[in-house]
Amino acid sequence: MFNHETPTASPASQGQDSNFLEEKAFRARTVLLFGTISHSTAAETVRRLLALDAESAAPINMIVSSPGGHLESGDVIHDVLRFITAPVNMVGTGWVGSAATHLFLGVPRERRVCLPQTRFLIHQPSGGAGGQATDIAIQAKEIMKARERIAAVIARETGQPIERVRTDIERDLWMSAEEAITYGLVSRIIERRTELAQA
């Protein structure tokens, strides 16, 4: 009797495939950021951005599909995007939410694009305050500072009045690709990689 099951790749061959794909992405000057943003995700993303920046001042393409995550980890990526010399073309796909939207705004508007089905989400930071009353008060104060900082970045990078942004992030605000253009999160929708050359 023949076994018709598809053979699974060994861990060694999977590692080789991963290394091959990593090298191809590096040569293509492409950084991928998918999934929840954490300290380790930020460290890996920053490492790649710095390596590509050190190699050449040619544009880097960064593709983002993330629901968000840890705000300060998003801060790290946002600031490094502004720190490096090489220009970065930011491409949104799937959904770009919360801390991911924050880092998405780390590049100039003309370099922020998205694919047609992308959705965007902005809202204020949230926290799970616990412990003694004094600790809860401290955490609440820090969340309010973070909220004001996030609102200021959104206003600066979209051109929206700060008062409107403060109101908009009181609750989850979802935007389609077209609505994100109107709001100022994105400059245009693209469908082909060749369109990035116009950025």
PyMOL commands that set and color helices and strands:
alter all, ss='L'
color gray80, all
select helices_A, chain A and resi 11-27+39-55+71-83+99-104+109-111+133-158+162-168+177-183+193-198
alter helices_A, ss='H'
color red, helices_A
select strands_A, chain A and resi 30-34+60-66+88-97+112-114+119-122+173-176+188-189
alter strands_A, ss='S'
color yellow, strands_A
deselect
rebuild
show_as cartoon
